[in-house]
Amino acid sequence: MPADHGDEAELFARVDELLADLSAQRIPLPPPRERTQLRKAASLSTTQLADTLACQTKDIEAWEAGTQEPLSTCRAAYARLLQGLKALQRPEQQDPLPVQDPPPTPPAKAGKKAEQPPLFPATDPVASTPPSRAAPSRPVQPTGPLAVIDYADTLIAHFTNGTQLPLEANDLVSLLHWTLRSGLRGKKLRDYGLDSDCDPLIVLTPAASTSLNLPADLSDRNRLRLADYHPAITQLQQAGFSLTRRGFGPWPRAYLPVKNKKRSSVQLAITAWGALSQDGWNLPPLPPTDLARVLGTYSDRLLTPRGSTAVCGEELMTALRPPTRARYDPDNGRWTSTPNAHGLHTALEPAPPEAPDAHPLAQGRLPEQAMEEEAWDWSRPPSQQEATAFAHVVGIDTNLAFAAAASSLSVGLNTPPRHILTPTFDKRIPGTWYCDLTHATLDPRLPSPFTTTGQPPNGPAWYTTPTLAYAQELQIEVRPIEAYVRDVAGPYLTPWYEQIRNAYLATMADLGVYEKISQADYLTVMKTLAAADPALLALLAAIKATAKGGLGKLREGPRDITTPYTRWSALKKPTWRPDIRAAIVSRARVTLHRKMHKMAIETGRYPLAALADCALYPAHEPTALDVVPTAPDQQGVPGFLRLGVNPGFAKEEGVQTMTWYQHQHTQGLNPARYIKESTA
């Protein structure tokens, strides 16, 4: 039976579609290496290309690596794009015209510093092209996640690759609109990450702030924000922009209503108001180009800044483990947002012993019913033998101790704590356990791993799982009286730690401190670190502050609340989890105790004091090499305190005399608190 005309038309359309696909596959593409070169020469990111071609960033990366090829219409569009990029480069590929000697550089004006070379070598072809070259230069394309805006007769945008672009914007609204059109865009750290991770950052220098009619400082020092009736805010509102609840302060975020499911939001940083000189940020005064590169490096290694370093640490957690993820619903053929089982998506009440003293659950609670899993503050007098045999004390500080303790640590996720009476302890279950450890017999020359004072416990107390697991490791009987356990658990902070670790090691490498060097060489290079590039040192400090502040946010306290037991805003966040912070602190403490205990057994050397992640040891010579064992390969011995750049390894914190130590201790002070500044 012949097909009717409708069926025939449909078949012909499918044939035409197939032929079009086959034709598209024959469209030639340059070799993968050339694809990468063309993109980089145009100062384009893989994210920008992915947005343009309506594909994913990983597709662009695969095409450039040669492991995958674009299909159908996407191939045609990609070929057209590469052809256009190649055409943009052709003028520069011609033989350059003869170049005359450049005119002599005019002398610098009195009182004006000579221009310094860039802190980081420019890797972008545009930035590295000599200015005296006669070939036509390509127009500057905004690139990266941020721009530093300065003012010199006009607003000038400085990008992370060293390029600059004068702007026609002359007020805050026009600057925001330019930013939204510019293509500046952050990166998602996960394919199903939050859209807010991609918001561009605009950093305003004091000169730019003044040109935009912003005040030199904030008169409202309590709320740290512009008054709601300030003309700048009125101007934003009239243009349709809104601000987040924190208002227009050092780190304001302005956004337009969502249109066609597209987010239009810009993060701002006002340096005149301390955005990069307080709250964990201590960047030195830098030229705009260098500031853009420092912040660009921080963005590449962690995330685009969006507040204090503590806020960035917390945001990094949620960026790597988003609270929701997309799930395809085959019933209605749509993608829907569902809770991410590996993230924190539900705000939970803590168990009563985990609640901070200001929390409503702490009202009427006896002091001994509060869990106190905190870092050590312990010291002891030296024995007569130690005071006679050792002339020095050496401070040994663990690198990123608390961040390292978060790695692979199983913590409760999105289920509330479940109360149990007379439970059987299980080290695989995250929880808070009420247990009596007063029967434990430990060497008094070591701090007790069960208390923050380092003194033996004097009664039953609440402990986290890592503490009791270590007690079992020491062959101490563990019989909990009651517990609050969490049934659903996982290593929530592992990717967060890995991102912090990689950023830290990369920055230390920039400073000339590398992995797998001998302990002696490590000590030598660390002694010169203070004289290194101030911008890199500030970047390193910001990375460490991001780790420390992010963990602190897990137990963020109330602000501007004087009434006790009143709920505060942080309690509404899924990432407000004092139980997770307690487990991290506990694990860091027992990890240090394990190393000190093993060193005592193997070397006979005992610590004199401990403060958080720093331990003071007696020494014959004024060097950490006198304390830590050295393996045949000149590196440290696994399981002991060992010197090195890796998180969990240690550095020399300071050196002093035994007489100094004894004087500090007799004054009722913990010498570990002061050995660094006393050495400086």
QUILIN-V401455 format. One record per backbone hydrogen bond with DSSP energy under -0.5 kcal/mol. NH is the residue of the N-H (numbers start at 0). CO is the residue of the C=O. E is the energy in kcal/mol with one decimal. If there is no record, write none. Layout:
# QUILIN-V401455
NH:CO:E
NH:CO:E
This chain:
# QUILIN-V401455
7:3:-2.2
8:4:-2.4
9:5:-1.9
10:6:-2.4
11:7:-2.6
12:8:-2.2
13:9:-2.0
14:10:-2.4
15:11:-2.9
16:12:-2.2
17:13:-2.2
18:14:-2.7
19:15:-2.3
20:16:-2.1
21:17:-2.5
22:18:-2.5
23:19:-2.3
24:20:-1.8
25:21:-0.6
25:22:-1.0
26:23:-1.5
33:30:-0.5
34:30:-1.9
35:31:-1.8
36:32:-2.0
37:33:-2.6
38:34:-2.1
39:35:-2.6
40:36:-2.4
41:37:-1.2
42:39:-1.7
43:38:-2.2
48:44:-1.9
49:45:-2.4
50:46:-2.4
51:47:-2.1
52:48:-2.5
53:49:-0.6
53:50:-0.5
54:49:-2.2
58:55:-1.0
59:55:-1.4
60:56:-2.3
61:57:-1.9
62:58:-2.5
63:59:-2.4
64:60:-1.6
65:61:-1.1
66:61:-1.5
67:61:-1.1
73:70:-1.2
74:70:-1.1
74:71:-1.0
75:71:-1.4
76:72:-2.4
77:73:-2.4
78:74:-2.7
79:75:-2.2
80:76:-2.2
81:77:-2.6
82:78:-2.3
83:79:-2.0
84:80:-2.3
85:81:-2.3
86:82:-1.9
87:83:-1.7
88:84:-1.0
89:85:-0.9
91:88:-1.0
92:88:-1.1
92:89:-0.9
93:89:-0.7
93:90:-0.8
111:108:-2.0
127:123:-2.1
128:124:-0.7
128:125:-0.8
132:129:-1.5
141:139:-0.5
146:200:-1.9
147:157:-2.5
148:146:-0.6
148:202:-3.6
149:147:-0.6
149:155:-2.6
151:153:-2.3
155:149:-2.8
156:164:-2.8
157:147:-2.6
158:162:-2.6
159:142:-0.7
159:145:-0.5
161:158:-1.7
164:156:-2.0
166:154:-3.2
174:170:-1.9
175:171:-2.2
176:172:-2.4
177:173:-2.3
178:174:-2.2
179:175:-2.2
180:176:-1.5
181:177:-1.6
182:178:-0.6
184:143:-2.0
185:197:-2.3
192:189:-2.2
196:193:-1.3
197:194:-1.9
198:195:-1.1
199:264:-0.6
200:144:-2.1
201:266:-2.7
202:146:-2.6
202:200:-0.5
203:201:-0.6
203:268:-2.8
204:148:-2.4
204:202:-0.6
208:204:-2.6
209:205:-2.3
210:206:-2.0
211:207:-1.4
212:209:-1.8
213:208:-2.6
218:216:-0.5
220:218:-1.4
223:219:-1.5
224:219:-0.7
225:247:-2.8
229:226:-2.2
232:229:-0.7
233:229:-2.2
234:230:-2.6
235:231:-1.8
236:232:-2.6
237:233:-2.4
238:234:-1.3
239:236:-1.5
240:235:-2.5
241:254:-2.7
243:252:-1.1
246:243:-2.2
248:246:-1.1
251:248:-0.8
253:265:-2.3
254:241:-2.2
255:263:-2.6
258:261:-1.6
261:258:-1.6
263:255:-0.5
265:253:-2.9
266:199:-2.8
267:251:-3.0
268:201:-2.2
269:249:-2.7
270:203:-1.8
270:268:-0.9
272:269:-1.4
273:270:-1.8
274:269:-1.5
276:273:-1.0
277:273:-0.8
280:277:-1.6
281:279:-0.6
282:275:-1.9
290:286:-2.6
291:287:-2.4
292:288:-1.6
293:289:-2.5
294:290:-2.5
295:291:-2.1
296:292:-2.4
297:293:-2.2
298:294:-2.4
299:295:-2.5
300:296:-2.2
301:297:-2.6
302:297:-0.6
308:278:-2.1
311:307:-2.5
312:308:-2.3
313:309:-2.1
314:310:-2.9
315:311:-2.3
316:312:-1.2
317:313:-1.6
318:314:-2.2
319:315:-1.9
320:316:-2.1
324:337:-2.7
326:335:-2.8
328:333:-3.5
329:327:-0.8
331:328:-0.5
332:328:-1.4
333:328:-1.2
335:326:-3.0
337:324:-2.7
337:335:-0.5
339:322:-2.8
340:338:-0.7
342:339:-1.6
343:320:-0.6
344:342:-0.7
353:350:-1.6
354:350:-1.0
354:351:-0.7
358:355:-1.7
361:358:-2.0
362:359:-1.4
364:361:-2.0
368:365:-2.0
369:366:-1.6
370:352:-2.4
371:461:-0.6
373:371:-1.2
376:451:-2.0
377:609:-2.7
379:607:-2.2
386:382:-2.8
387:383:-1.6
388:384:-2.7
389:385:-2.0
390:618:-0.6
391:618:-2.2
392:655:-2.9
393:616:-2.7
394:653:-3.2
395:614:-3.0
396:394:-0.5
396:650:-2.5
397:612:-2.5
398:648:-3.1
400:397:-0.9
403:399:-2.8
404:400:-1.6
405:401:-0.8
405:402:-0.9
406:403:-1.2
408:405:-1.4
409:407:-0.5
410:408:-0.5
410:489:-2.4
412:487:-2.6
417:484:-3.3
419:482:-2.8
421:480:-3.0
424:422:-0.6
428:425:-2.0
429:427:-0.6
431:483:-2.5
432:462:-3.5
433:481:-2.9
434:432:-0.7
434:460:-2.7
436:434:-0.6
439:436:-1.7
441:439:-0.6
445:442:-2.0
447:453:-2.7
450:447:-0.8
460:434:-2.4
462:432:-3.1
464:430:-1.0
467:463:-1.7
468:464:-2.5
469:465:-1.7
470:466:-1.8
471:467:-2.1
472:468:-1.7
473:469:-1.7
474:471:-1.9
475:470:-2.4
478:476:-0.5
480:433:-3.9
481:433:-0.9
482:419:-2.4
483:431:-2.5
484:417:-2.6
485:429:-2.2
486:484:-0.5
488:486:-0.6
489:410:-2.0
491:489:-2.0
493:490:-1.6
496:492:-2.8
497:493:-2.4
498:494:-2.1
499:495:-2.3
500:496:-3.4
501:497:-2.5
502:498:-2.1
503:499:-2.6
504:500:-2.8
505:501:-2.3
506:502:-2.0
507:503:-2.4
508:504:-2.2
509:505:-1.8
510:506:-1.4
511:508:-1.6
512:507:-3.0
513:511:-0.6
516:513:-0.5
518:633:-2.7
521:517:-2.4
522:518:-2.2
523:519:-2.0
524:520:-2.6
525:521:-2.2
526:522:-1.3
527:523:-0.5
527:524:-0.9
528:525:-1.0
530:527:-1.3
531:528:-2.1
536:532:-2.3
537:533:-2.3
538:534:-2.2
539:535:-2.6
540:536:-2.5
541:537:-2.2
542:538:-2.0
543:539:-2.3
544:540:-2.5
545:541:-2.0
546:542:-1.7
547:543:-2.5
548:544:-3.0
549:545:-2.0
550:546:-1.8
551:547:-1.8
552:548:-1.8
553:549:-0.5
553:550:-1.0
554:551:-1.8
555:552:-1.5
561:559:-0.5
563:561:-0.5
564:357:-0.6
565:562:-0.9
570:567:-1.6
571:568:-1.9
572:569:-1.8
575:572:-1.8
576:553:-0.8
576:574:-1.3
579:576:-0.8
580:576:-1.7
581:577:-2.4
582:578:-1.9
583:579:-2.0
584:580:-2.6
585:581:-2.5
586:582:-2.4
587:583:-2.4
588:584:-2.3
589:585:-2.6
590:586:-2.0
591:587:-1.9
592:588:-2.2
593:589:-2.5
594:590:-1.7
595:591:-2.4
596:592:-3.0
597:593:-2.1
598:594:-2.4
599:595:-2.2
600:596:-1.9
601:597:-2.3
602:598:-3.2
603:598:-0.7
603:599:-1.3
604:598:-0.7
607:615:-3.4
608:615:-1.1
609:377:-3.1
610:613:-2.7
611:375:-2.4
613:610:-2.2
614:395:-2.4
615:608:-2.6
616:393:-2.5
617:605:-0.7
618:391:-2.7
622:620:-2.5
625:622:-1.5
626:623:-1.8
627:623:-2.4
630:634:-3.4
633:630:-2.3
636:628:-0.5
637:635:-0.5
639:636:-2.0
643:649:-2.1
647:398:-2.6
648:645:-2.2
649:641:-2.3
650:396:-2.5
652:394:-2.9
652:650:-0.6
653:394:-0.9
655:392:-2.5
657:390:-2.2
660:656:-1.9
661:657:-2.5
662:658:-2.1
663:659:-2.4
664:660:-2.5
665:661:-2.3
666:662:-1.0
666:663:-0.5
667:664:-1.8
668:663:-2.0
670:668:-0.8
672:669:-2.0
673:670:-1.2
674:670:-1.2
677:673:-2.2
678:674:-1.1
679:675:-1.4
